Amino acid sequence: MEETPVEGDTKKDVEIAPALIAVHPAEKSVAVAVGSDLRVFDLVDNCPVSLIDESGGSYHKDSIRTICYGSNGQLFVSAGDDKTVKIWSTESWRCIYNVGSEKRVSAAAISPNGMHVCFADKFGVIWVVDLDGGVDGNQPLVNKKAVSLLSHYCSIITSLEFSLDGRFLVSADRDFKIRVTTFPTKPVNEAHEIQSFCLGHTDFVSCIAFISKLECPHGFLISGSGDSTVRLWDILSGSLLATCEIGDKVELLESKEREGCHSAVTSICTIADGTLVAVAIQSLHGIILLNCDLSNHSLSVVKVVSISEETFIPTSLSSSCSTRYLWMVTGVSGLHNLGHSSLVRVKVISGFNKDNPNSTENELSILEDDAIPGGEKLLEKLQGGVTFDEKVFLAAAEAVKTAMSNLLTKKQYSTEKRDFRKRTRNDRKLKQG
């Protein structure tokens, strides 16, 4: 995708942020972030969650750009444009660690053992937070300092994931690169080593995820990109194992004559044991379902799942390890001109069969609102308890496309504008203790 010339940031560009969704590994809860709002619903007790944050004021003061659960489900992280990383205990939903960042945060990940949280900022630096041996959901709030771990040298990091065994930290950026780093046993004190680079994408890498296999404890990596491909990698060697050309397999619901990144992959999610991979596309009203055959190193399209609501373009996908549901969200913040601060719509697809992925042709179904786990009570919490008319939904659908383009497209500035931005930067630095 060609870089879009932009003379500067507008207020609209800064405010609009795509909605995000994350599901607890055992599907005990589900979280949605839109703008600065963080909304959580408890699926076990079937009730909304009240977050506890003793730092004062709102939970986040600017748009949240990343949310994630730890692999054991005990920790949850939220971070974004307010240069604050919040680490929550999912037992009490209390914010137990507050971490300041020098710049806006673009991605985060929790180590499988729950001992470290890593996050990346808009300058391409990855930081690590040592959680001091464990998590106590009732502990008072602690302000932690992060230590720089590695850097992508001025390239914005779009996605961050630990390998399944915790041995490697994988980072992807807007300059087409995927870096695999050996994660030190004591990352605060030990040096890191580069294991490999996964090179092959021809546009920004937007998202990465791991697929498990018994004989491969660290897992296989899949990645999505602005080049309209999903790729399968061996992270030990950096070898490309398979490529699936998404743009050639799906008919987009917009005119291809219009300039823009219509077939950019915006979110990927593995389902069940990773045999199936769900893919969200920037302008597609639905998802693409891929079959991942690790034995033959192949990725193939199983089905394009269309959603009847023409205003539903998924901005984020998530699933748990214990069920066969795929959770989707669409939405943006910053719709003040329409009388709303944000719009969120949640949908769930069921019927996945990991033993026979090709059978999904007849089994998949998009659940009605009252059939979604948590039902209307969940939707009222995660969607903000607001109903929207068709005009607002249509405007929001356009805002989703704008938000995804602004998030993924690399901006270019004139020399004069670049000099002006350097002179007027006001980055908040961490205080040295």
Secondary structure, DSSP 8 states (H G I E B T S, - for coil): ---EE-SS--HHHHH--B-EEEE-TTSSEEEEEETTEEEEEETTTTEE---B-TT-S-S-SS-EEEEEE-TTSSEEEEEETTSEEEEEETTTTEEEEEEE-SS-EEEEEE-TTSSEEEEEETTSEEEEEE-TT---TTS--EEE--EEEEE-SS--EEEEEE-TTSSEEEEEETTS-EEEEE--SSTTTS--EEEEEE---SS-EEEEEEEEETTEEEEEEEEEETTSEEEEEETTTTEEEEEEESTTT---SS-TTS-S-TT-EEEEEEETTTTEEEEEETT-SEEEEEEEETTTTEEEEEEEEE-S-TT---SEEE--SSS--EEEEEEEE--GGGT-SEEEEEEEEE---TT-GGGHHHH-EE--GGGSTTHHHHHHHHTTT----HHHHHHHHHHHHHHHHHHHS-EE--HHHHHHHHHT---------
